[in-house]
């Protein structure tokens, strides 16, 4: 049997008798069938849902259009849970297309956190294969404020099949890319100005649907005073029913909207029997209601019949299912009822909420029960229920829900419920909020001191084992706070204390303590200690069977190994974690997607772009919610590298922009900030001005004290300054840049950070090349090659374009090697644009690889009006030979065009 809540949310309302025909709005919505999104956005009471019901009914009966199916989902605040939201979306679509969505529902139901993008991908593939146009209406979308849900909606819109038409009915514009959709013609909008009744529509409604027989002047006056606001017209019509002096009523009908509505509702309510008024006020605390729930809250019987009568009399009661079992009040009407209840009987509110809470608890609906207990200020009962569901919330990673409840509890409750106060501290930290956590920890410890280590009563907690775990938990939380504050010493001290407190009995706490110790070492650049700590973390979590946490540790471990210059080891770490995940029963496991992103980065660095795309595709298919919070931005950073390697720099920058937007700070050190990655990309492609703007924004200078956390940014600063020197040689002190690079190299070498050493040596080689110090340029290049060859690095060199090819050419002649040949082949590969970020500008006679005599002849002829075939005839060689000489001299001069070669040749006195 289906759950009644699902039935209420997925029920497609039927058109009400006497609806006012609105062909102008129907036509507007018809246009939406050719767009991606139809947005019906207006304040409460403007008839959004009514319009959509009418439009769908008319579209279903037209003979001149293709068949159109409809799916309807009525949203409420509880749908901010991404898993719940998307399960209902899929279920709604299945009411119209029963054969789709089974796999998506299984993924959303069986995996935590929900693999939203993977489920949506599965759903979209099925929808793309259907031959039926389907409209999906999400009603009351304004109740959604969860960014994770909005991100999923943006993904849905970006990949919407042609035969699926999305409609959002909302009181406020959602945080979706509306401007982009509007610019592309993919958005059809219906706003309040469109929804307002015209004079003709108001007359049709008041005299037709409501049967008031008003004079045209009265209709005009009422329509003018309500400004076409449908809810106000409806309330006015109810108030006028049975009145003799209708014109007098309309003449006195004035004021702003809020006062108008308050006045009319009072008029409506006063005309209802006292027992019905009491019923309305008491049940206004309910978001949804049925006969049984209303019986419990009102203390009366026969409430089902009352609900049916209210609907029949059009007193703002809306059925939520076709069996007329569940109802709700019109939102505007409910707001006014609640306000009146609060004004007239404030002491009754807690009792009503407690009655509702007991009913929901008896029905097994713990979430709604806790909500009503909190609103009813029965904090003890709410806290007890919270503790019973806390393990499940942690298992399902519903920290946001937990925090939302716990934040409502008053301080006096938290003071005597240490498990709850500790849970609130952890929930805040897990959601990126650290304010007040220290005070919660202190309060928890004071409470524990008062209760004792082995209390005999359960007044202060539900689960004794959870209580006994508190000391270790608190130590871990304090370590996390110290890490956020940048206090490495205290981070390590608290983590060690946690290890001492739990001994060998609690691998989860031990794993967290090891991770925090590793993070502390990582933030200082001590990668060896960080790696050892994270290895211990991984062992503990695997012992505990926390596979998702093992994958999370593997992300950090892989990052550390790349930073150490052990890229091959990082790849083995990712593959080992995937092997463990494959042995786990859960098909979509948190962190699995991140392993594929790590492998994609490895393939990108080895210049295997096809393999990199394959791994990124596998990660994408799993979905971003099958990954850690950072997976979304990491995926885009790696894909940006792929697109840049393929020559699409604009796409790469767009991806980096998106990565920056998606970045969410966590405990991992921010050692490769996205803005710095983007600045390097700009510098490589001679986009110097935005790169220099980044320098100003980042606040990095050549005089900075060195810090590992800014090492990547400092190397990027040197790259940007070299690019500026290539553009305006006199604008940069190249010697100061070289001195800065020497400082960076010493720090990275002492810290055994092989990855940084390779980057710095490559940058030094390019810098020495610029000033004509070829011996030092080749020495730095040799040092970089020696470290990079065992790990198979390619892009670290290939990304530097022509200047690097010139250096590699000399290196190949001095000491030929298969590795250097591979790098040069990659540089000369098909479709690879010249990316020289720092074009060489040698002084006269200072070419690192001088032009041959024949190449100088070709250069001389390039400075004429002769074309290629004519030059070949002049030199008595083939055209291919001329092309070969031209390519070689371009490479040696560091240019990519004939005109640039001539200009450079003149600079070098070669012409």
N, C-alpha and C positions, 0 to 999 in steps of 0.2 A: 504494500500500500504506500502511496506517495505521502510525504510529510505535508501537513496542512500549510506550513510556512512557505514551502516551495510552490504550492498551488496558489497562494495569495500573491506571490511575487511575479509569477509568470502568467497570470490571468490577463488575457487581452480584453479590455472593456468593450462592451457593446455600445453602439450609438444610442444616445437617449432620444426618445420620441420628441419631435418638435424642434430639433436642432436647426439653427439658422443657417441656410445655405451660404457658403462663403467661397464662391468660385474664384475670386482673385487670389485667395490664399491657397486654394487647391492647385491652381496653375503654378504658383510659386514653388510649391512642394513637388509638383510634377517635374519641374526643372532639376530638382535635386536628384532625380534618378540618373542624371548624367554626371553627377559630381560624387566626390568621395564622402562628403559630410553634409548633412542638413542640421543646422543649429537653430533650435527654437528657444530663444533666450528672452525672458521677460520676468518682471516681478510676480509675486504670488497673485493669483486671481485673474490672470489675463487669458485664461482659456487655452493654455498650451496643450494639455492632454486632450481636451475636448476636440480641438482642431485636428489633432493627429488621428484620433479615433474616427472622426468624420472623413478625413482624407483617405484613410486605409479602407474604410467601408466603400467609399465611392470608387476607389481604384480597383477594388475586387469585383465590382459589378460592371465595369465598363467593357463594352464589346470591341472597342477600337484599340485596345492595348493588350500587351502580352500578359499572361497570368502573373499575379503578384501575390506572394505569400508574406505574412507578417509574423514577427516575433516581438513580444513585449516583455520588458523587465522593469518592475517598479522598485526603485532603489531606496535604501534607508541608510542611516549612519553606520549600522553594523557592517555594511558592505565595503567599508574601508579596508577590511581584511582582504588582501589580494586573492588568497585561495578561495574564499567565499564568493567574492565578486565574480571571478572568472568561471567558477562552477555554475553560478546562476546564469551567466551570459551563455555558456554552452547549453545549459538546460533550456533556456529560452529559445535558442535557435532550433533545438531538437523538437520543440512544439510545432515548428513549421516544416522542418526537414528531419524526420525521425531517424533517418539512416546515417546521420553524421554525428561526430563528436564523441563516440565511445572511447577512443584512445585518449583524446584530450581530457575527458572527465577522469579516466583512470590515472593519468599522470597527476592531475591536480588533487585527486583524492588520496593517492597512495604515497606521495613524496612531500617531505617538508624540509626546507621551505618549498613552496610550489614552483615547479619549473615552468613559469608562465610563458616565456617565449617559445619553449619547446612545444608546450600544449597548443599555443596559438598557431605555431607553424603547422602542426598536424591538422588543426581545425581549418586553417586557411587553405591548405592543400585540398582538403575534401570539398570545401566551398567552391574552390576554383573549378572543380570538376562537375559541379551541378549545372543544370541547364535552366534552372528556375530563378527568376529574380526574387530576392527576399529582402524585406525591410526589417532591420533590427532597431527597435525603439528602446532607448534607455531613459526612463522617466525619472525626474527629480535628480539629475546628475549633480546638482549643486551640493548634495549632501556628501559627495566624495571629496576628501581633502588629502588623501594618501598619495604621496608622490609616486609610490610604486605602482599604484593603479593607473595614474595618469601616464606614466612611462609605458605601461602595457597598452594603453589606448593609443598612444603615439605610434607604437610598433604596429598595432592593428591597422591604423589609418595608412601607414606607409606601405603596407602590403595588401591593402584591401582588394579582394577580387572584384571584377567588373560587375558581377551579378549580385553582390551584397551591398546594400545601401544602408548607411548608418545614420540614425537620427538621435540627437541629444536634446532632451527637453530639460531646461535648467533655469534657475533664477539668476545665475551669474555666469559669465563666460569662463569656460574651463581653461586651465593652463596647458593648452595644446597649441601646435603651430598654426594658429588661425590665419596669421598674416600671410604665411607661405601658401596655405591652401587657397586663400582669397586671391592672391596674385596669380596663381595657376589656374583659376577658374574651377577649383575643386571644392568650393564652399558655397552653399546656398543658405541664406540667413532669413529668419523670420523673427523680427524684434517687436518690442512693445508697441512701437509706432505702427507696425503692421497689424498687430492683434487687436488694437482698439476698435470697438464697434464704430462703424460709420453711422450717420443718421439713419440711413435706410436699414442697416442691420439692427440698430437699436430698436427701430419701429417694428421690425419683423419679430424680434425677440419679445418685446414688451406686449405687443398686441396679438402676436401669433402664439408663441410658445407659452406665455404667461396669461394670455386672455384678458388683458386689462382694458382694452378699448380706449386707449388714451387719445386725446386730441393731438394733432401734429405739433402744436406749440408746446404742449406738455412734454412730448417725446423729445423735441429739440432742446428744451430747457434741461431735462434730466440728462440727456446725452452730453450736453455741454458741461454740466456741473460734475458729472462723473468722468469726463474726458474719455468716454468709451471704455472705462474699466469694467470688465464683465462682472467681476465679483460684486462690485458695488451696485451695478444694475440689478443683479440677481437679488441681493439683499433688499434693495429698494422695492423691487417688485413684491417680495414677500411682505414687506412692511405695509405696502399699499393695499394688499388683499383685504377686502371687506371695508375699506375706508370710503366715506362719502365725499369728503373734501380732498380729492386727489390733487387738484391744482394747488390748493393751499399747502398740502404736504410737500409738493415739489418746489413751491416757491420758498419754503423754509429749509429746503435741503441744500446746505452750504457748508463751507469749511474745508480744511485740508483732508486728505484721504484718511489719515489715521482716525481723526475725530469723526469723520463720516461713517467709517466702518464701525467704530465703537457705538455710535448712536444707533445705527441700523440694527446691530446685533442685539442691543438692549431692547429695541422695538420688537425684534423677532422673538427673543427669549421671553419677554413679558407676555406675549400672546400665547405661550405654551403653558400647559398645565403645570402646576408646581412640582408634581412628581417627575415629570419629564425634564424640567429644568434641573432638578436635583440629580437625575440620572446623567444628564449631559455634563454637569460640573464634575461629578465623581469619576466618571469614566474618561474625562479629558486627560488624565495622567497616563493613559495607555496609548502607545504608538499604534498598536493593532488590538483588536478586540473581537471576541466571540461571545456567545451566550454564556458559556461556563465561566470565563474569566470575568465578565461583567457581573455575574451572580456573586462571585467571590468578593469583588471590590465594592459593590453596592449593598451587599447583604440581603439582596432581594432574589426572588425567583422570576422566571418568565422573561429574562432579559433578551433572549433571542427574538421574541415577538416584538419587544420594544425596538430593537435594531431594525427589524423588517418594517415596522411602522414609520420609523424615522426616514428610512430610505424612500419609502413610498410617498411620504409627504415632502420629499426634496429638502430635508433639513441638513444638508451638507454631510451626509453619511455616504461613503463610497464603498461598494462591495469589492472585495479583493479576490473573490473566486466565484465560479459560476454556480456553486451550490449555495451561495449566500450564507456561508459559514463564518468567514472572517471579514471584518470591516475596518475602516479607519475613518476619521473625520477629515474633512477638507482641511488642509494645513492652516489656512488663514482662520478658519472657524475654530480650530483646536487652539491656536495661539490666543485668541480672544477669550475662549472658555477658561484656559489656564490662568490668564491674567486676572479674570474675574474671580476665579476660585482663590487665587493668592490674595486678592484684595479683601474678599468677604470671609473666607474661612481658612486662613493660613495654617491654623493648628491641625486642620484635617489632612493636609498634604502628606506628612510622614505616615499616618495611619493607612492612607490609600496605597501608597507605594509599598508598604510592608505587606498589605493584603495581596497586592499583585505579585510581590516577590515570593511569598509562600506558595501561591498558585503555580508560578513558573518552576520553583524548586521541586514541587511535587510532580510536575510534568517532566522533570529531568532536564529542563532548559536552564542550566546553571548560569550561562552568560547573562541572560535577561534577569534572572533572579538576583545576581550580584548587582546589576545596574539598578534595580528597584530598591534593594536593601540600602545601597549607597544614597539614593535620592531620599529614601525614607529615614536616613540617618541611623539605621541599625548597623553600626559599624562593626560590632562584635560578630554578628552573624555573617556580614559580608566578608570580614577577615577570615573567619573560619572556612567559608566556602572557597576563598582565594587559595588558602593553603592546600585544600584538597585537590585543586586543579593545577597547582603550581608545577608539579613534575611534568604534567602533560603539556603545559604552556612552554616549559623549557625545551621539552622534546620537540615540540612543533615550532620552536623559535618564534613564539608570539610575545616577544619582549615588549613590543609597543602596547599590546592589549594589557599586559600585566602592569606596565607602568601607568597606563591610563586609569586603571582601578586604584592602584596603590597611592597615586598622587592625591586622590580624594580623601583618603583616610586622615583623620586629624592626628596631630602630633601625640596626643595622649594615648591613642590606640597603638601607634607605632612604638611608643616608649615601653609598652608592656608586651608587645608581640615582636621579639627580636628577629624571628624568621622573616616576618614581613618587612621590617625596617631594612634588614640586610638585602632582601629581594628587591626593594625599591632602589637601594644603592646600586646593585648590579644591573637592574633594568635601565637606570639612568645612564650608567657608563656604557652599556651595550648599545644604547641609542645615541651616543655621542654627546650626552649632557653630563657635565661634571660638577655643576653648581650644587652645593648642598650635600654632596656625597660624603665629604669629610665629617660633617656634623651627624649624618646618619650613622656612620661607622662608630663615632663616639657614643651616640645614643644606644646603639646595639650592644656595645661592650658594657655600658653602665647597666643596661637591662639584664644582660647575662650575669653580671656580678651580683645583682640583687636576687636573681632566680637561683643561681648555683649551677654546678656542673651536672648534677643528676637529680633534677627536681622530680618530686613524686606526683605532681599534678599536671594536668594537660591544659590548665587555664591559659597558659601563655603560648602554647603552640599545639599543633596537631600531630606532627611527625617527630618523634624523639630523635630519630637518626639525623634528620635535617638540622635539628637543634645542636646535636653533637658535632656536626660538620662546620658550624659557624666560625670557630676560631681560625681554621685554615682558610675558609672563604674570605673572612675579613682581611687576613694578611695578604691574600692575593689581590683584593680590591685596593688595599693601601699601596701595594706595589704598582698597580696600574695608575693610581693617582700620582704617585711620585714620578712615574715615567712621563705622564702628560706634563708635569711641572718641570721636566728636564733634570730632575734630581737622580742621577744615575746611582749614586751611592746608596740612597734610601730605597730605590727600586730593588737593588740586589739584596739589601738587608731584609726587607719585608718578604721577598721571594724565598730567601733562605729560611726565614722564620716559618713560613707556610710549610716548607719541606720538613722542618723539624717537628711541627705540630702534627702532621698527618702520618709521618713515618712512611712505611711501605703500604699502608692500608687503603689509600685513596689515590689511585693513579690519575683521576681527572684533575684533582687539585695539584698533584705533582706536575702533571703536564703543563698546566697553566703557569705554575711557578717557574718551570724551566723556560717556557716561552718568554716570560717577562724578563728573566735573566738574560736571555739571548737578545731581546730587543734593546736592553740597556747597553750591552756590549756593542751591538750593531750601531747604535746612535753615536758612539764614540769612534767608530772606524775599526774596532777590534774584531775583525771578521772571524778570526780563528776561534775566539771564545764564543762568539755568537753562533757559529756553526756547531760547535760542540754542544751548546745548550739546546739548540733546536733539534739536534739529533736525539738528545734525551727526551725532549718533548714528544717527538714522534713515537719513540718507543713506548712511553707511558700511555699515550692515547690509543695506540694500537693494542696494548695490553688491556685497556678498559673497553675495547670494542667500539670506540668512538671514531668510526671511519671518516666521517666528515671532518673531524678535527685533525685526523692524520693528513687529509688532503690539504687542509689549511696550513698545517706545518710544512708540508711539502712545497707550497708556494713560496713561503719565506726561505726555506732551505735552498730551493733552486735559485732565488734571487741572490742569496749569499754566495752560492757557488759561482754564479756568473760574475759577481763583483770580485771574487777571488781570482778570476781568470781561468775557471775550471768549467767551461761551457759544456764539455762532453759529460762531466759528472752531473751537471744540472739536468741534462736530458735523461740520464739514467734515473735520477730522482723522480722526474715526472712519470716516466714509464713504470717505475716500480709502484708508484702511487696508483696509477691506472690499473695495474695488475691486481692490487688489493681491492680497488673499487669493483673490478669485474667479478671478483669472488663474493662480493656482497649482494644480498638478496634484493636490495632496493634498486630499481632500474635507473632512476635519476637521482644522483647523490650530490649533495651540496659540495662543491669544490671540484667535481669531475671536469666541468667545463674549463676551469683554470689550468688544468694539466695540459689540455690541448692548446691553450694559448701559449703556455710556456714552451711547448714543442714547436709551435709555429714560429716563435721568436728565434729559436735555435735554427730552424730551417732557413729563415730569412737571413740570418747572419752568414750561413754557409752558401747563400745565393741560390738556394733551391726554392724558387718562388712558388712552383706548383705544389710542392709538399707543404709549404707554409699556408697557402690558400686552403689546402685540404684539411689541415688541422684547424684552421679558423672556421671552416665550414662545419666541422664536427662539433666544435664548441658552440657555434651559433645554433646548430640543430638541437643541441641539448637545451639551449635557452639560458639567458643571463641569470635567471633565478635558480638554475642548477649550479651556479657558480657562487663565489664569495662576493661580498659587496663591491670589491674592486675589479671584478672580472669585466664589467661593462667598459670601464675606461681602459683597462689593459688591452682588451680585444681591439679597440679602436686605435691605440698606439701602434700595435703590431701591424694592423691592416694599413695604417698610414705609411709605415715603412715599405710594405709591399707595393702600394700604389706609387710611392715615390720611385722605387726601383723600376717600376714599369714605365716611368716617365710622366705620370699624371700628378704633377705637383699640386695643382689646385685641389684635387680630390684628397691628397694627403693632408693639406692644411685644413680642409673642411673636417676631416676625421679627427685631427688634433684639437680643433675647436670644440668638437662634440665631446672628445675625451676630457677636456678641461671642465666642461659643464657637468659631466657625469662623475667626476672625481669626488669621492667621499673620504674625508680624513679618517684614519683609524690609528691603531697603535703602531703599525709598520712605519718606519722612518721614511720621510718623503725625500729620497735621495736622487730621484730622477724626475723632477717636476715637469709636468706637461708643457708649461710655458717655455721652459728651457729647451725641451725637445723641439718645439716649434721654432724657436729662435735659431737653433742649429740648422733646421731645414731652410729657413729664410736665408741664412748666411751661405749655405751651400749653393743656393740658386741666385746669388747676387741681389737678393731683396734686402738690402742693407738697412734701409730706413726703419722698417718695422723691427728688425733685429736690434738696432740701436735703441729703439723705444723700449724694448724689453729690458735692455741693460739699465735704463733709467728706472723702470718699474721695479726690477728685482733689487736694485740698490747695490750691485756688485761693482767693485773697483779693483784695480791692480794693487792697491795698498791694503786690502782686507787681510785680517788675520785668517789663517787657513783653518777650516773645519771640514770634517768628512761630510757632514750633512749638506754642505754647499760645494763639495768638490765638483760635482757634475756641472753646476752653474758656473763655477770658476773656469773650468775648461771651455764651457760654452762662451764665456766672456772673451777668452783668448781667440776662439774661432771667429766671433763677430768682429773683433778688432782687426784681425787679419783680413777679413773681407772688406772692411772699411779702408785698410791700408792699400788694398788692391785697387780700390776705387779712387781714393785720394791719398797717395803715398805720404804727403806731408802732414796729414791729419792725425797720425798715430805714431807714437814712439815705439818702434818695433823692438828696440833693445829692452825697453821696460816690459814688453810682452814676453820676451824671451827669459828675462830674469824671473818673471812671475811663473812661467812654465817650469823653470828649474826648481822653484820652491815647491810647486805642486808635485813634480816628479819625485823629489826627495821624500815628501810626506807619504805619497802613495806607495813608494818602494819600501819605506820603513814599516808601513802598515800591511804589507804583503797583499796589496789590492791589485792583483794582476790585470784585472779588467780596466781599471783606471790607468795603469801604467801604459797599456797599449794605446789608449786614446791620447794620452799626453805625449807619448813618443811620436805618434803620427802627426800631432799638431806641431810639435817641435820641428819635425822634418820639413813640414810645409813652411814654417816660419823661417828656418835657415835657408830654404830654397829661395824665399822671397828676397833675402838680403844678399844672396849670391855666395853664401858659405856652404859650398857643396860638400865639403868633407864632413862637416857636422850634420848636414841634412842626411847624408847617406848613413852616418853612424846611428842617428836616431831611427832611421828607417830599418836598419839592420836589427836594432834592439827590439823594435816592434814586431818585425817578422819572426824573430827567434821565439818570442812569447806566443805569437798568434798561430804559427804553423801547427804546433801539436794539437791545438783546439779547433783547427779548421776555419778560422776567421776569413771572411772574404769581404763582406760589406764594409768593414772598418777601413778598408783600403779603396775599394771600388767606388764608394760614395764620394771620394775626393776628386774624381774626374781626371782631367788632363794633367794637372801638375803631378799627381801621383803616378800617372802612367810614365811621365818623363823620368821620374826618380826610379821607378821600377825598371825602365829600359836600361838605365845605367847599371842598376843592381844586377840585372840579368847578364849583362856583358861581363861584369866583374866576377860574378859567381853564379853561373847558370843553375837553376833549380826548377823542379817540377812545380813547386808551390808558387814561385814568382811567375812562371809561365801561365799557371792557372789564373792568377790574379790579372795578368795582362789580357788573357783571353776573355775574362769576364768584363774587363773594361771595354774591349772591342766588340762585345756581343751585339747581335742585331737588336735594333730598337732601343739601345741604350743612349740616352741623350748625354751630351757633354755637360757635366755638372760641376765643372771646376769652380769651387767656391772662392778660391784664392788664386787668380790667374797670375802666373809668374811674370815678373817685370825685370829681367836681368839687366845689368849694366852692360855697356858696350864691351863686346868680346867675352862676356861672362856666361854664355850659354853652358849649361851643365853638360849638354850633349851637342857639340858644334854641328852646324850644317855641313854636309858634304859639298864638294864642288858642284855636282849635278843639281843638288837641292838649291844651291845659291843661284844657279842658272834658271831654274824653274821660278824661284822667287823673283828674279829680275824680270822674267817675262810676265809674271802675274801683275807687275806694275806697268802693264801696257794694255792696249785695247784688244789684244788677241784673246780668242776663246780657247777652250781646251783642245779641240782638234787642230787649231792653228798652231798652238804651242807645240803639240806633238810633231807637226810637220816641220816646224822651225828647228827642233832638236833631233829630228830624224829618229823618233822612237814611237812606240805604240801609245795610244791614248791611255791604256791601262797602266803603262809605265809612268806616264805623267801623273795619273791619279795616285799611284803609289808614292811617288816623290812628294806630291802635294800633301798627302796624308801625313807623311813622316815630318815634313817641315812644319805643318800645323802643330803636331804634337810637340816638337822641340821648341817652338815659339810660344806654345801655350795659348793657341787661338783656335777659332772654329770657323773662320770665314776668310775669303780672299782679301777683302778690304782690311780686316784686322791684321792679316799676315803682312801686308804691305806697310801698314802703319808701324807694326812692331819691327819690321826689318829696317825702317828708317830710324827708329829709336836706337837700334843696335849698330847703326852705321854699316849695315849689310847691303844697302842700296846706294 
